[in-house]
Amino acid sequence: MNTYYAANLLIYAGVDIIAVLALNLQFGVSGIVNFSFIVFQAAGAYAAAVLSMPPHTAAEYSFQVYVGGYQLPFPIPWIGGALAGALLAIPVGLVVLRKLRSDYQAIALLVTSIIANTVINNARPFLNGAAGLALIPQPLQDQVDTYGDSYLYLYIGLTAVCVGLVWFLAARIVNSPYGRTLRAMREHELAATALGKNPVALKMTMFIVGGAIAGLSGAILVGFLTVWAPSTWLYPETIILFAALIVGGRGNNLGAILGALLVPVGFEEVTRLLIRMNIGPPNLIPALEWVAIGLFILGFLWFRPEGVRPEPRRVFEGSPDVEVVDRVRTA
Amino acid sequence: MLVAEDVHRHFEGMHAVDGVSLEVPRGQITGLIGPNGAGKSTFMAVVAGTLPASSGTILFEGEDITRLPTYRRARRGLVRTFQLPSEFARLTVLENLLVAAPQNRGDSLFGALMGKRFWIKDEERLVTEARGLLKRFGMSAKESDYAGLMSGGQKRLIEIMRALMLHPRCLLLDEPMSGVHPRVIEQIQHYLQSLRADGLTILMVEHELHLVEQLCDSVFVMAQGKLIGSGTMASLRRQREIVDAYLVG
């Protein structure tokens, strides 16, 4: 296993862990079925790109057109990516989360994802359309050599710091009384409202927090890939993240991490190995990957809906001895 | 304490609540009875804010709350329970109570991010309070069990305890005895009486007339969306049109 391959694997794992932790806050804990999650990752990636790239009139960049081009130093593009995700969440959340019932919210968010991708694909002057952006500067590329292994280690380190930060924030939210209120809203929104909780405010907050984290994950990814195009954030990418969370365990941060390692990272690597083994026609394995992911989701929803690491039961200090209760199984 | 003035609620031409005016006196248990489809639960939902009124006014403690959303009414002390069990299934019984508790510094994004040290004192105080309620309602042994695994009667008790954690000034109970074992009904009845003794105001929809008779200081009768009578159960039984409409037998 060469260093680049290992670094690639670790950075993808970090990005996926960050993304699934954000989705856990939204879907696992708060019950928001955000089928447009990938749009917020894409917003962060595009924001980080145009914040770090020079204007498209610059000699080397004149083959593409895009707005912005500010050449801002690291870490501003990553912060900008997170901000872009958060800012985008405000109008989308206000339209979708205020009036609609949760099942219609899911449909509206899926449609939003498709519309956003189609618009960016076709509006070339905005972010270079279907061809996407290329030659996106890497973090600190003016200060360090980006071609050596040491840069890969640096990038892994930066990603790990972000994973740690997101994990810390997510853990504080999930394990607090606020996290308990979010879980109550997920279980029975009307009852939570009747107890003085404002569901729109709660959902909007988690939509924005999740949007910021998704944006950060996009910024990290684009800084590593140096390219970004609409084909990289089609709506099925969101389904993979949902699969990761369902498999890992909704409502459990550890489950989210486990799911991120098992589904997006694990599946991709297994697929890569199978392709190398030349099994069947050239496109058979990638096509079967989607079938396998679909079956994986269905299998878990049917046989183990709580995932590999279920949401823990919170037992308070001083609790009388309790008999072990069965898990509440919900499909 | 709680006043409804000419409250209407229409659903696409159907008058579920049709000009209901009533007053719930402070510190009493007031019953709301009527046949199925009379509009009782709809009226309760309108009072609690879970359904907006088509027209009319609702006053709580002298203030007009007609346009206030449900959560704001709850924060003012007007708290409802539901006709169907509405427990937070994958939260433990104790957590169900803690969710309702106001004034926990950890119950905001800022508080959560500040960490446990910021809110642990509030949490400990509220756990003690919730355990006091669990003890009073005989459910201490169940505190760490998932609420979704409780029996129908226990879920009713959880709902009532949860509402009490909010320190309500007026409790709206929608069929609190429905689907509950007779022994638990006796318990709930006993608790409601003790809550009244504590000075809590209660408006209660209930189908079991003998319970209404035992519990309620005064009773309103609804039929086809309208209020058709009020008084004590004994006096209502003497009014022929009410007996014909509802109190048959």
Boltz contact constraints between the chains, C-beta under 6 A:
constraints:
  - contact:
      token1: [A, 172]
      token2: [B, 112]
      max_distance: 6.0
  - contact:
      token1: [A, 172]
      token2: [B, 113]
      max_distance: 6.0
  - contact:
      token1: [A, 173]
      token2: [B, 112]
      max_distance: 6.0
  - contact:
      token1: [A, 176]
      token2: [B, 106]
      max_distance: 6.0
  - contact:
      token1: [A, 176]
      token2: [B, 112]
      max_distance: 6.0
  - contact:
      token1: [A, 177]
      token2: [B, 104]
      max_distance: 6.0
  - contact:
      token1: [A, 177]
      token2: [B, 106]
      max_distance: 6.0
  - contact:
      token1: [A, 177]
      token2: [B, 107]
      max_distance: 6.0
  - contact:
      token1: [A, 178]
      token2: [B, 107]
      max_distance: 6.0
  - contact:
      token1: [A, 178]
      token2: [B, 108]
      max_distance: 6.0
  - contact:
      token1: [A, 178]
      token2: [B, 112]
      max_distance: 6.0
  - contact:
      token1: [A, 180]
      token2: [B, 95]
      max_distance: 6.0
  - contact:
      token1: [A, 180]
      token2: [B, 99]
      max_distance: 6.0
  - contact:
      token1: [A, 181]
      token2: [B, 99]
      max_distance: 6.0
  - contact:
      token1: [A, 181]
      token2: [B, 107]
      max_distance: 6.0
  - contact:
      token1: [A, 184]
      token2: [B, 88]
      max_distance: 6.0
  - contact:
      token1: [A, 184]
      token2: [B, 99]
      max_distance: 6.0
  - contact:
      token1: [A, 187]
      token2: [B, 88]
      max_distance: 6.0
  - contact:
      token1: [A, 187]
      token2: [B, 89]
      max_distance: 6.0
  - contact:
      token1: [A, 187]
      token2: [B, 90]
      max_distance: 6.0
  - contact:
      token1: [A, 188]
      token2: [B, 86]
      max_distance: 6.0
  - contact:
      token1: [A, 188]
      token2: [B, 88]
      max_distance: 6.0
  - contact:
      token1: [A, 191]
      token2: [B, 86]
      max_distance: 6.0
  - contact:
      token1: [A, 193]
      token2: [B, 70]
      max_distance: 6.0
  - contact:
      token1: [A, 193]
      token2: [B, 71]
      max_distance: 6.0
  - contact:
      token1: [A, 194]
      token2: [B, 70]
      max_distance: 6.0
  - contact:
      token1: [A, 194]
      token2: [B, 74]
      max_distance: 6.0
  - contact:
      token1: [A, 194]
      token2: [B, 80]
      max_distance: 6.0
  - contact:
      token1: [A, 195]
      token2: [B, 74]
      max_distance: 6.0
  - contact:
      token1: [A, 195]
      token2: [B, 100]
      max_distance: 6.0
  - contact:
      token1: [A, 196]
      token2: [B, 71]
      max_distance: 6.0
  - contact:
      token1: [A, 196]
      token2: [B, 74]
      max_distance: 6.0
  - contact:
      token1: [A, 196]
      token2: [B, 75]
      max_distance: 6.0
  - contact:
      token1: [A, 197]
      token2: [B, 71]
      max_distance: 6.0
  - contact:
      token1: [A, 198]
      token2: [B, 71]
      max_distance: 6.0
  - contact:
      token1: [A, 205]
      token2: [B, 109]
      max_distance: 6.0
  - contact:
      token1: [A, 314]
      token2: [B, 95]
      max_distance: 6.0
  - contact:
      token1: [A, 315]
      token2: [B, 144]
      max_distance: 6.0
  - contact:
      token1: [A, 316]
      token2: [B, 127]
      max_distance: 6.0
  - contact:
      token1: [A, 319]
      token2: [B, 143]
      max_distance: 6.0
  - contact:
      token1: [A, 319]
      token2: [B, 144]
      max_distance: 6.0
  - contact:
      token1: [A, 320]
      token2: [B, 141]
      max_distance: 6.0
  - contact:
      token1: [A, 322]
      token2: [B, 144]
      max_distance: 6.0
  - contact:
      token1: [A, 325]
      token2: [B, 145]
      max_distance: 6.0
  - contact:
      token1: [A, 325]
      token2: [B, 146]
      max_distance: 6.0
  - contact:
      token1: [A, 325]
      token2: [B, 149]
      max_distance: 6.0
  - contact:
      token1: [A, 328]
      token2: [B, 89]
      max_distance: 6.0
  - contact:
      token1: [A, 328]
      token2: [B, 90]
      max_distance: 6.0
  - contact:
      token1: [A, 328]
      token2: [B, 146]
      max_distance: 6.0
  - contact:
      token1: [A, 328]
      token2: [B, 148]
      max_distance: 6.0
